[in-house]
């Protein structure tokens, strides 16, 4: 375990089991000739999760990327969602999008992106998250595919960071308060 962690919340094996389960759900829900599954990775935090998820999906799948920001300095959300890298596809009306996120806190980002991509003309839009903190929800929002609900703790690893650190940890851990409350 990393010295800055209070504890490991999800082991490598637990994360792998979660991803296998979600991949199976996506296989089931998007099988068929009338479906065109496109995973939309929200950079940067979701890249590890999506990379593993797409390897476990057995049906045809495409990938794309968006980058958004809802955090200012530190650990608090700003309340607004800024699109830094947009999804630019001419075939959006033929795509069944699944937005892939690492974690849902307030719910603002995924609620906003879901509406935004529907208005841009996507055939369908659903959402997927590795981790969900329902106690932090500020808007009414539930993801379609949820890996695990977690307590309201600051977590890192498996793509999740604090100040661009800890993303490469192969598990999800709770960061010690003294690290981010300096």
PyMOL commands that set and color helices and strands:
alter all, ss='L'
color gray80, all
select helices_A, chain A and resi 12-30+47-56+92-94+108-119+134-136+177-180
alter helices_A, ss='H'
color red, helices_A
select strands_A, chain A and resi 5-10+37-43+62-71+77-85+96-104+124-132+145-149+155-156+172-175
alter strands_A, ss='S'
color yellow, strands_A
deselect
rebuild
show_as cartoon
